[in-house]
Amino acid sequence: MNTRKLNMQVGIIGAGNMGSMLAEYFAWLGCQVSITNSRGPATLAAYAFQKKGITAVTLEEVIREKQIIIIALPVKAVVKLPLHFLSGVEKNVMVIDTCNYFPTVRDPLIPDIENGLTESEWVSQQLGHPVIKAFNCMTALSFATRGLPENTTGRLCMPVAGDDNAHKDRLSEIINAFGFDTIDAGPLSNSWKLQPGAPAYCADTGKETITNLLQQSDYSMIKEYRHKMMQGAAAAIQQFGSLEAAVAQTGRPEKLTYLKTT
Ligand SMILES: NC(=O)c1ccc[n+]([C@@H]2O[C@H](COP(=O)([O-])OP(=O)(O)OC[C@H]3O[C@@H](n4cnc5c(N)ncnc54)[C@H](OP(=O)(O)O)[C@@H]3O)[C@@H](O)[C@H]2O)c1
């Protein structure tokens, strides 16, 4: 892929840490990027118009005539989207789910997930459209600052899970252009291996180690993984006041290091 010539229409739902950063990455690739938040485009004007190729739009507009749609919301916001919000979107549109489920500490309890459905399968059912799970299991800080050219020692790896192999291949090329290796973690039903608390979650390490961590993941531990993660999140909330404030401690880097240098 000519990495600076990806001429695609990309819609991003959520303009926080992940959404705004992904907007910059995709705009850098040459895409026309639209982004939305919960408060309307006017609240994003200062941010959006200073970044070439990024346009703040409404929730209705952000999914219109797109080739890629990215869900960059906390699960508590996914439940507020209209049920089957993407059911009218053509099935060949790549929908990327970056979401993580933080029950009780940020998100409501979702019985289907508690009963074993993967978080992304639930998101897919809510939206009424297939999804690829990606970008969820690297910290925003590492994603912003630790991209490296291909074949460089120390390059980090992002796992990608989903049922559409063509979409996974395409997305892997895109992530490679962003400065990261990828590994195919299998179908969406396997995406529990990418969820909060699982061994590969935010391990922020290279392909070989991520491969081993994915292999070491144990489905019978899924509740324990989540429980431990929520204990850690609860402690961070106690220390910093909210999960958002705890995440903010890692910093919202303004510069995308790898992109800045290529
Ligand atoms: N931060 C990380 O390091 C990281 C890493 C990997 C994955 N993730 C996951 O990625 C997801 C997003 O995380 P984040 O850190 O980017 O969250 P965030 O900074 O809290 O941003 C959330 C965004 O969602 C928007 N939003 C809320 N409800 C909405 C609605 N109904 N319609 C449209 N937009 C809505 C918010 O808009 P308003 O401000 O207008 O409410 C805000 O722009 C989460 O599931 C998180 O767990 C985060």
The ligand as an SDF file (V2000), in Angstrom:
LIG
                    3D

 48 52  0  0  0  0  0  0  0  0999 V2000
   -7.7420    5.8950   26.3170 N   0  0  0  0  0  0  0  0  0  0  0  0
   -7.0680    4.7560   26.0850 C   0  0  0  0  0  0  0  0  0  0  0  0
   -5.8780    4.5960   26.4220 O   0  0  0  0  0  0  0  0  0  0  0  0
   -7.7620    3.6290   25.3620 C   0  0  0  0  0  0  0  0  0  0  0  0
   -6.9860    2.6740   24.7180 C   0  0  0  0  0  0  0  0  0  0  0  0
   -7.6300    1.6580   24.0150 C   0  0  0  0  0  0  0  0  0  0  0  0
   -9.0200    1.5930   23.9890 C   0  0  0  0  0  0  0  0  0  0  0  0
   -9.7530    2.5090   24.6630 N   0  0  0  0  0  0  0  0  0  0  0  0
  -11.2170    2.3860   24.6150 C   0  0  0  0  0  0  0  0  0  0  0  0
  -11.6680    3.2310   23.5570 O   0  0  0  0  0  0  0  0  0  0  0  0
  -12.9610    3.7620   23.8850 C   0  0  0  0  0  0  0  0  0  0  0  0
  -12.8860    5.2850   23.8640 C   0  0  0  0  0  0  0  0  0  0  0  0
  -11.9700    5.6650   24.8730 O   0  0  0  0  0  0  0  0  0  0  0  0
  -11.4480    7.1650   25.0320 P   0  0  0  0  0  0  0  0  0  0  0  0
  -10.3510    7.1120   26.0120 O   0  0  0  0  0  0  0  0  0  0  0  0
  -11.2280    7.7690   23.6910 O   0  0  0  0  0  0  0  0  0  0  0  0
  -12.7660    7.8370   25.6800 O   0  0  0  0  0  0  0  0  0  0  0  0
  -12.9950    9.3650   26.0250 P   0  0  0  0  0  0  0  0  0  0  0  0
  -11.7060   10.1200   25.9450 O   0  0  0  0  0  0  0  0  0  0  0  0
  -13.7880    9.4020   27.2700 O   0  0  0  0  0  0  0  0  0  0  0  0
  -13.9250    9.8890   24.8080 O   0  0  0  0  0  0  0  0  0  0  0  0
  -15.2120    9.4170   24.6140 C   0  0  0  0  0  0  0  0  0  0  0  0
  -15.8290   10.1700   23.4420 C   0  0  0  0  0  0  0  0  0  0  0  0
  -17.1070    9.5890   23.1730 O   0  0  0  0  0  0  0  0  0  0  0  0
  -18.0170   10.6530   22.9100 C   0  0  0  0  0  0  0  0  0  0  0  0
  -19.3990   10.2350   23.1080 N   0  0  0  0  0  0  0  0  0  0  0  0
  -20.0020    9.8570   24.2580 C   0  0  0  0  0  0  0  0  0  0  0  0
  -21.2930    9.5280   24.0070 N   0  0  0  0  0  0  0  0  0  0  0  0
  -21.4990    9.7030   22.6800 C   0  0  0  0  0  0  0  0  0  0  0  0
  -22.6150    9.5320   21.8310 C   0  0  0  0  0  0  0  0  0  0  0  0
  -23.8030    9.0760   22.2940 N   0  0  0  0  0  0  0  0  0  0  0  0
  -22.4700    9.8170   20.5050 N   0  0  0  0  0  0  0  0  0  0  0  0
  -21.2870   10.2600   20.0290 C   0  0  0  0  0  0  0  0  0  0  0  0
  -20.1880   10.4340   20.7930 N   0  0  0  0  0  0  0  0  0  0  0  0
  -20.2900   10.1590   22.1060 C   0  0  0  0  0  0  0  0  0  0  0  0
  -17.5980   11.7310   23.8820 C   0  0  0  0  0  0  0  0  0  0  0  0
  -18.1450   12.9640   23.4820 O   0  0  0  0  0  0  0  0  0  0  0  0
  -18.4710   14.0940   24.5690 P   0  0  0  0  0  0  0  0  0  0  0  0
  -17.1630   14.5580   25.0760 O   0  0  0  0  0  0  0  0  0  0  0  0
  -19.2000   15.1340   23.7660 O   0  0  0  0  0  0  0  0  0  0  0  0
  -19.3370   13.4460   25.6010 O   0  0  0  0  0  0  0  0  0  0  0  0
  -16.0750   11.6580   23.7050 C   0  0  0  0  0  0  0  0  0  0  0  0
  -15.6810   12.3960   22.5710 O   0  0  0  0  0  0  0  0  0  0  0  0
  -13.3260    3.2190   25.2780 C   0  0  0  0  0  0  0  0  0  0  0  0
  -14.1450    2.0980   25.1540 O   0  0  0  0  0  0  0  0  0  0  0  0
  -11.9560    2.8630   25.8560 C   0  0  0  0  0  0  0  0  0  0  0  0
  -12.0270    1.8680   26.8520 O   0  0  0  0  0  0  0  0  0  0  0  0
   -9.1510    3.5500   25.3270 C   0  0  0  0  0  0  0  0  0  0  0  0
  1  2  1  0
  2  3  2  0
  2  4  1  0
  4  5  1  0
  4 48  2  0
  5  6  2  0
  6  7  1  0
  7  8  2  0
  8  9  1  0
  8 48  1  0
  9 10  1  0
  9 46  1  0
 10 11  1  0
 11 12  1  0
 11 44  1  0
 12 13  1  0
 13 14  1  0
 14 15  2  0
 14 16  1  0
 14 17  1  0
 17 18  1  0
 18 19  2  0
 18 20  1  0
 18 21  1  0
 21 22  1  0
 22 23  1  0
 23 24  1  0
 23 42  1  0
 24 25  1  0
 25 26  1  0
 25 36  1  0
 26 27  1  0
 26 35  1  0
 27 28  2  0
 28 29  1  0
 29 30  1  0
 29 35  2  0
 30 31  1  0
 30 32  2  0
 32 33  1  0
 33 34  2  0
 34 35  1  0
 36 37  1  0
 36 42  1  0
 37 38  1  0
 38 39  2  0
 38 40  1  0
 38 41  1  0
 42 43  1  0
 44 45  1  0
 44 46  1  0
 46 47  1  0
M  CHG  2   8   1  16  -1
M  END
$$$$
